Amino acid sequence: MNDRKQHVITMAHQLFIEKGFQATSIQDILDYSGISKGTFYNYFASKNELLIALIKTLLKEVEKKRDELLIGQDPSNIEVFSKQLELQFKVNRRNKLLSLFEEVISLNDADLNKFIRRGHFQYLHWLYVRFLDLFGESKKPYLLDCAIMFMGILHQNIKYREMELKSQANIHEIVSYSVKRLVKMVEDVSESGDQLVSPELLEKWRPAYSNDEIDAQKKINKTILILKKRLTHKSDQSRYFELLDFIQEELLHSKEPRTYLIESTLAALKKRSDLFDQNEIEKLEQLAKIL
C-alpha cells in the first residue's frame, strides 16, 4: 500500500473515532487528509470500501504482532497464547476496533456484514488452529466447540467486567482467568466425548475461497513464519521482515496481487541463501501460483 493511501486511511480512522463512521462524510475525509475527490476515488470506490481497507489494516497489524510473538517460541506454550490474546485486545482497544465493528453491524449493509462475518470466522479459525497446537490432535474433535465457547467466555468476561468497573478492565487479569477456564473446559469436553459442532464444518463456513486457496493461505502464513524465525538476531532482520510482509500482504490481502513485484521480491530473497532455506522460498513461490 502506498504512503498516500495509507495516510488517507489513517486520517479517516481518526475521524471515525472522533465522529463515528456514519457521521463522517467523504468531504470530511477530503478536508482532513488534504486530498482531492478524484484522488479519493482513485483509491476507494466508496466510504464503505475505505472502512474495509481500514479494518483490514488493523487486523493485519494484529496478525503480524501475534505471529511475531511465536517466533522462536514453542507453539504449545499456553503462556505465549495468553500473550497473543492480550496483545490482540490491547491493539483492538487502542484502535477502537470494537466500536467500529458495532457501528458497521448497525448499518445492516450486506457487503460490510459479509466482510465482518468473514473476519469473525478467520478469528475462530485462528483459535481452533492454536488450540490444536496447545492441546494436540487427540483433542481435535472437540476443539472447534471449545473455540466457539472460549470466544464467548473471553468477550463476555471483558464486557461485564467493564460494566462493573465502569472503566476499562485489566486485560491481563481477564485473559489469565479465561484461559484457566479454557484448560478445564477442554479436559471436561474431551473426557465426556461430547461434540456439538464438527471441525469439518469450519471450512464450509468460509465460502469465499476454494479448498485449495484456503489451504494455500494457511501454508503461506506458516512458510513466512518459518522464514522469519531464521532471521532472529540477524543484523538486517528489519529489511527482510518488510519484504516477507510485503509478499504476505500482496498474496493474502490484495484484490489484484502484483505478480511482477512478488516475483522480484522472491528473487531478492533467493539470493540470500545464507539467510533463508531455499526450499522454503521455493515452496512460497509455488503457493503464490495457486492464488
C-alpha positions, 0 to 999 in steps of 0.5 A, a space after each residue: 500500500 502506498 504512503 498516500 493511501 495509507 495516510 488517507 486511511 489513517 486520517 479517516 480512522 481518526 475521524 471515525 473515532 472522533 465522529 463515528 463512521 456514519 457521521 463522517 462524510 467523504 468531504 470530511 475525509 477530503 478536508 482532513 487528509 488534504 486530498 482531492 475527490 478524484 484522488 479519493 476515488 482513485 483509491 476507494 470506490 466508496 466510504 464503505 470500501 475505505 472502512 474495509 481497507 481500514 479494518 483490514 489494516 488493523 487486523 493485519 497489524 494484529 496478525 503480524 504482532 501475534 505471529 511475531 510473538 511465536 517466533 522462536 517460541 514453542 507453539 504449545 506454550 499456553 503462556 505465549 497464547 495468553 500473550 497473543 490474546 492480550 496483545 490482540 485486545 490491547 491493539 483492538 482497544 487502542 484502535 477502537 476496533 470494537 466500536 467500529 465493528 458495532 457501528 458497521 453491524 448497525 448499518 445492516 449493509 450486506 457487503 460490510 456484514 459479509 466482510 465482518 462475518 468473514 473476519 469473525 470466522 478467520 478469528 475462530 479459525 485462528 483459535 481452533 488452529 492454536 488450540 490444536 497446537 496447545 492441546 494436540 490432535 487427540 483433542 481435535 474433535 472437540 476443539 472447534 466447540 471449545 473455540 466457539 465457547 472460549 470466544 464467548 467466555 473471553 468477550 463476555 468476561 471483558 464486557 461485564 467486567 467493564 460494566 462493573 468497573 465502569 472503566 476499562 478492565 485489566 486485560 491481563 487479569 481477564 485473559 489469565 482467568 479465561 484461559 484457566 477456564 479454557 484448560 478445564 473446559 477442554 479436559 471436561 469436553 474431551 473426557 465426556 466425548 461430547 461434540 456439538 459442532 464438527 471441525 469439518 464444518 469450519 471450512 464450509 463456513 468460509 465460502 469465499 475461497 476454494 479448498 485449495 486457496 484456503 489451504 494455500 493461505 494457511 501454508 503461506 502464513 506458516 512458510 513466512 513464519 518459518 522464514 522469519 524465525 531464521 532471521 532472529 538476531 540477524 543484523 538486517 532482520 528489519 529489511 527482510 521482515 518488510 519484504 516477507 510482509 510485503 509478499 504476505 500482504 500482496 498474496 493474502 490481502 490484495 484484490 489484484 496481487 502484483 505478480 511482477 513485484 512478488 516475483 522480484 521480491 522472491 528473487 531478492 530473497 533467493 539470493 540470500 541463501 545464507 539467510 533463508 532455506 531455499 526450499 522454503 522460498 521455493 515452496 512460497 513461490 509455488 503457493 503464490 501460483 495457486 492464488 
